Amino acid sequence: MTRSTKPTQTITRKTRFAHAARVAAQRAEARAQARETGRDGGVEDTTSAPGAGAAAVFWSRVASTVVPAGVDTADDAAGGDDRAENARRVLVCDRNRRRRWPWVPAAVGGAAGMGGHWLGSAAAAVADVGPAVLAGPAAVVPVAGAVVVAARYRSVLSRVVLGRWWPELAAGGAGASALAYQLAVAGPSPLLGAAAVLGTTAVGARWWRAHPLGPRTAALTAPVLPPPAPRDPDLDSLCRAWAETNGSKDGKVAGSRLTGRADDAHTTTFDVVLRPGAHTVDDLVTHRVRLAGGLGVDADRVLFAPGRRGQGANRARLTIIHTDPVADTRLFTAPRVDDGVITGVGRSIDGSGEVDVLMWDDGGTVPTAVVGSTGGGKSGATNILTTAALSTGVLNLLYADPKGNSSTALAARARVAVIGKQNVLALPRLVTAILAARARIAAEAGSDLIFPSQQVPGWMFLHDEYSFVAHDPKVAALWTETVNTVRALGIWLVGLNQSQGQGAWGGDHARSAFASQVVAFRTNSKSSSDLVPGLLFDPAELPLNDGRPRRPVPGMAVHAHLDAPVRWDWLPSDADAARMVSKGLTAPALTASAAFDRFFAQPELHPLDAAAVTSVLGPPVHGRWQVGGLGATHTLSDDNASGGAAVVIPAGQGARRAPWGSRAGGAGGEAAAPVEPAGVVLSPVQAEVLALIAAGTATTGNLVDAVTASKAAVHDALDTLIGYGRITRVARGRYEAVGNEPRSQSGHLAHPVSNVTDGTEGSQR
């Protein structure tokens, strides 16, 4: 360490430490040379240098004024240039500096007095004043200095100096004031110098005795704290509780123990040592509630995870959350997407940071399942995922909602929206066409794996309430095949369901296909963690609020292969925002509808994708297709024998339709007023059903048996024909035709064409 090159060097603890280190190194080097001389068996020849011995003694005495001699009795005890020895020498330097304090008042008084004397003489030479004009101010300077020192260190002086050294402080200040006055009046003299020395010696005698210096002084030792001893498991209350309950002979994991405690701001972590060959981390996850009871903590604050890699299968990690870092709800403000990863959708409850959701990686897209019962936050999480995915500008949305009213906002904004149970049951025909188009795109690009991009936009298939159609074998088989295929075709498939049970997915194969990435909100079914691999926390055990009745904490979810549950951000719907305002709360800055309008950036479809959708549904209306629901523009049939598609386009503003999903005819047999728009073409199934009813086949069962299409398609055709006023329901399950039907030149009912009629003259009826 080099010395400061400043003209006026400030003495600090750092410089004192550096000086002590240099002195220690010099003494260590001198001792090493002495040992070498002793091992050689020789004695220094003082005759060749008569003054060498006297010089060495003199230097030793000079050095002892900084570092006392006589304390290094042995090289091992002294420590040489060890850091502990250097710290001790710093304390010695501090003690030596304190020994000079009694001379400070005399120095201040002398400087003030001489300054007053010289300035007074100068003033007398140029003005009609006496030379002692500044004697009074000079006498005040030492007293003022003593007051300033006392005020500066009042917290220490009140306990140490003023309590013990009050006489010395008062005598030193008074003596320095008198010295300054006499010097200012009469100037310097040998008598004043002797008086200053004797007075300082008398005042500082007790101080110097308290701070001695010399070879007989006991060595000052620096406080060296020993390293903290490892925590004894027998003294840790949690370790004892585990050993007495969970690890006992009757415990759920007998023979196990806790070790390696680590604490941070939010959690306390242990390593769990399990009995080899008897238990694994799966046993801990299964009995988590009882194990938490054995520790005396809440079950939702206890987390288990596999041990660190290389420790073995009989090791696990236990995390106990003592401070909740996600107690406050965090509102969703903007999507963040980085190379196919939706970042920061939520926060881990163990304080480990934010959590991400993967859309695609180097291996392709990652099918995702979002499960949870009503009120757990599943819909809010879906809105966040959809907003983030479509904000990339490389994905179009195909939204399937068999429930019919899950999200009207998504239904009105998706590129393709299929609403209603019967329509979703017919969706496999459209999905098959899109998959064929994507496969052709990949083949033309000569790639086995395509990613969504500006040149080749991809799809987000969002299937809501999958359990509504899981019972249909054809639908379940189609989606199982789709989930296993879309990875390489640039399609991100997200399936929503209320349960992880096999029946809710139509089979274990379909469920496992969606389980590549699982986000599970609180469910009402038990053993949920056994159904999906990687869930280390049972979704049925996610926390409840303190209300009556208790409801799930909104946004709490479990991600597969993550140790701790996650609290998702909240993107409130328009209804949520209105309810908050009605309660007097501040309205959120961003709602779901506003987020959709602000961040959705669906690109133009690839020509092959557009051709595939058009071949099934017909040309788009205002750039999109909507089957079913309010504002529907197209119809969809699962009749594979026909290649045509029908498009429902109201020809005028005054055209009337019955509400979607309702049947216009009543049980009394009243005929509904015809509300069929002028430019509508019936689909093949609708035309066939209408012909059968006109011919006398009037019951639902007979119609299902007679029509070549599926039962779902027949029910959809009946609803549509009632809405058009072409048939009426005379009783439950019985229908009759209304009026005469126009026929083609061949005498049969007119069948649809493969293109869309626009309601102008010449369109087929």
Stockholm file with secondary structure:
# STOCKHOLM 1.0

chainA/1-765         MTRSTKPTQTITRKTRFAHAARVAAQRAEARAQARETGRDGGVEDTTSAPGAGAAAVFWSRVASTVVPAGVDTADDAAGGDDRAENARRVLVCDRNRRRRWPWVPAAVGGAAGMGGHWLGSAAAAVADVGPAVLAGPAAVVPVAGAVVVAARYRSVLSRVVLGRWWPELAAGGAGASALAYQLAVAGPSPLLGAAAVLGTTAVGARWWRAHPLGPRTAALTAPVLPPPAPRDPDLDSLCRAWAETNGSKDGKVAGSRLTGRADDAHTTTFDVVLRPGAHTVDDLVTHRVRLAGGLGVDADRVLFAPGRRGQGANRARLTIIHTDPVADTRLFTAPRVDDGVITGVGRSIDGSGEVDVLMWDDGGTVPTAVVGSTGGGKSGATNILTTAALSTGVLNLLYADPKGNSSTALAARARVAVIGKQNVLALPRLVTAILAARARIAAEAGSDLIFPSQQVPGWMFLHDEYSFVAHDPKVAALWTETVNTVRALGIWLVGLNQSQGQGAWGGDHARSAFASQVVAFRTNSKSSSDLVPGLLFDPAELPLNDGRPRRPVPGMAVHAHLDAPVRWDWLPSDADAARMVSKGLTAPALTASAAFDRFFAQPELHPLDAAAVTSVLGPPVHGRWQVGGLGATHTLSDDNASGGAAVVIPAGQGARRAPWGSRAGGAGGEAAAPVEPAGVVLSPVQAEVLALIAAGTATTGNLVDAVTASKAAVHDALDTLIGYGRITRVARGRYEAVGNEPRSQSGHLAHPVSNVTDGTEGSQR
#=GR chainA/1-765 SS CCCCCSSSCCCCHHHHHHHHHHHHHHHHHHHHHHHHHHHTTCCCCTTSSTTHHHHHHHHHHHHHTTSCSSCCCSHHHHCTTCHHHHHHHHHHHHHHHHHTTTHHHHHHHHHHHHHHHHHHHHHHHHSSCCTTTTHHHHHHHHHHHHHHHHHHTHHHHTTTHHHHSHHHHHHHHHHHHHHHHHHHHHCCCHHHHHHHHHHHHHHHHHHHHHSCCSTTSCCCCCCCCCCCCCCCGGGCHHHHHIIIIITSTTSTTTTCEEEEEEECSSEEEEEEECCTTTCCHHHHHHTHHHHHHHHTSCGGGEEEEECCTTSCTTEEEEEEECSCTTCSCCBCCCCCEETTEEEEEEEETTSSCEEEEESEETTEECCEEEECCTTSSHHHHHHHHHHHHHTTSSEEEEEEESSSCSCHHHHTTSSEEEESHHHHHTTHHHHHHHHHHHHHHHHHHTCSCCCCCSSSCEEEEEECCGGGTTTCHHHHHHHHHHHTTGGGTTEEEEEEESCCSHHHHTSHHHHHHHTTEEEEECCSSSSHHHHSTTCCSCGGGSCBCSSSSCCBCTTEEEETTCSSCEEECBCCCHHHHHHHHHTTCCCCSCCHHHHHHHHCCCCCCCHHHHHHHHHHHCSCBTTBEEESSTTCCBCCCCCTTCCCCCBCCCCSTTCCCCCTTCCCCCTTCCCCCCCCCTTCCCCHHHHHHHHHHHHTCCBHHHHHHHSSSCHHHHHHHHHHHHHHTSEEEEETTEEEECSCCCBCTTSSBCCCCSSCCCSCTTCCC
#=GC SS_cons         CCCCCSSSCCCCHHHHHHHHHHHHHHHHHHHHHHHHHHHTTCCCCTTSSTTHHHHHHHHHHHHHTTSCSSCCCSHHHHCTTCHHHHHHHHHHHHHHHHHTTTHHHHHHHHHHHHHHHHHHHHHHHHSSCCTTTTHHHHHHHHHHHHHHHHHHTHHHHTTTHHHHSHHHHHHHHHHHHHHHHHHHHHCCCHHHHHHHHHHHHHHHHHHHHHSCCSTTSCCCCCCCCCCCCCCCGGGCHHHHHIIIIITSTTSTTTTCEEEEEEECSSEEEEEEECCTTTCCHHHHHHTHHHHHHHHTSCGGGEEEEECCTTSCTTEEEEEEECSCTTCSCCBCCCCCEETTEEEEEEEETTSSCEEEEESEETTEECCEEEECCTTSSHHHHHHHHHHHHHTTSSEEEEEEESSSCSCHHHHTTSSEEEESHHHHHTTHHHHHHHHHHHHHHHHHHTCSCCCCCSSSCEEEEEECCGGGTTTCHHHHHHHHHHHTTGGGTTEEEEEEESCCSHHHHTSHHHHHHHTTEEEEECCSSSSHHHHSTTCCSCGGGSCBCSSSSCCBCTTEEEETTCSSCEEECBCCCHHHHHHHHHTTCCCCSCCHHHHHHHHCCCCCCCHHHHHHHHHHHCSCBTTBEEESSTTCCBCCCCCTTCCCCCBCCCCSTTCCCCCTTCCCCCTTCCCCCCCCCTTCCCCHHHHHHHHHHHHTCCBHHHHHHHSSSCHHHHHHHHHHHHHHTSEEEEETTEEEECSCCCBCTTSSBCCCCSSCCCSCTTCCC
//
